[in-house]
Amino acid sequence: DWLQFRGNDTSAVLAGADLPKALDADKHLSWKVELPGRGLSSPLVIGDRIVVTAASTADQSRLHVLCFDAGDGSLRWDRQFWATGRTMCHEKTCIAAPTPASDGKYIYALFSTNDLICLDLDGKLKWLRGLMQDYPNASNSLGLASSPVIAGDTLVVQIENDADSFAAGINLATGANKWKIGRTKRANWTSPLVLGNGVVALQGSAGVTALNASNGEELWSFGEGASTIPSSVATAGGAELYIPSNGLTAIKPREDNNTPEISWQQGTLRPGTASPVVVGDKLFVINNAGVLNAADRNTGERLWRTRLEGPFSGSPVVAGNHLYIASERKGMLQCVDLSGDEGKVVGSIELGDTILGTPALSEDALYVRSDGHLWKVSEK
């Protein structure tokens, strides 16, 4: 299963996956289905269900949560809701920008209108909450894109903007607040990072703060600033974090929960829009020029770099030793072999649509979406 943005543990890596590598449209496009409206949220994989959100009508006020059959792409259900919050956003993004999250039993879909919807796997409504009804100033004219995550027994949402900016822990069963804290009043598109053991890290313009996801208690903070577009990434268990700050900064949280230790800072590893990813002892970063940089995660030393066909608005995902990412223009899905002394593009498929989102993985397939379509890439 792939249950939230960048996977169950928000690492963007699925070690046991076996996907096509020498990509070929005739051999590996298993199905393609039309979507009813705009969206750059990632799909979720929940057993044999593929779940994706979209927003239709001219002002994107019609919110969709759709479920497709993983086997043949047939539509199982399409639940629709009217937005209760503002539908203003930048023309490049859209209302269905945040990726939903799931605990395997329920689906929690957040939209840029701050409508938060909980459905079961058959599409039946469990609860719905209009966060903008509670917090009318929690929006901006550019839109919101931070994806909610499930950490322990809590859904964590990060609603950051230039007015009423906050983060909250949401009760999975009822949709009520377990806690709510104020955040820096500045637009922010990063998503929470799950560190394990019920700990979540929030990134914003001021830096990174780690919280107990169940009660909102602050555990530690890094206050040297951070990007508001690409999100941080961590090693398993959150032993080390790699933050888009001063290029890229590696920190190690301390056992006494005080200020983390800075391991290194590397200005040449500044990520563009795409979030970095860690695979073994290597760190992979795509810059604004579309260049994939590989670095030693222990020292920050650059090992090699490979130019990809960009630009990129989504982030990469990794299956085994292969990285997959779809370019914004032409929707060029590219596969990069990471196992050698240099990165090598070993396959690509031109999907033909503008793609702004991040793919989702299962053990034998990759799912990628545009505003208009959802594709399954696998051995037919």
ABEGO torsion letter per residue (X at the ends): XBABBGEAAGAGBBAABBBBABBBAAAABABBBBBABBEABBBBBBEABBBBBBBBEAAGABBBBBBBBAAAGBBABBBBBBBABBABBBAABBABABBBBBAGABBBBBBAAGBBBBBBAAGBBABBBBAAAABAABBBAAEBABBBBBBEABBBBBBBBABBBBBBBBBAAAGBBABBBBBBBBBBABBBBBAEGGBBBBBBAAEBBBBBAAAGBBABBBAAEBBAABBBBBBBGGABBBBBBGEBBBBBBBAAGBBBBBABBBAAABBBABBBBBBEABBBBBBAAGBBBBBBAAAGBBABBBBBBOBBABBBBBBEABBBBBBABGGBBBBBBAABABBBBABBBBAGBBBABBBBBBAABBBBBBAABBBBBBBX
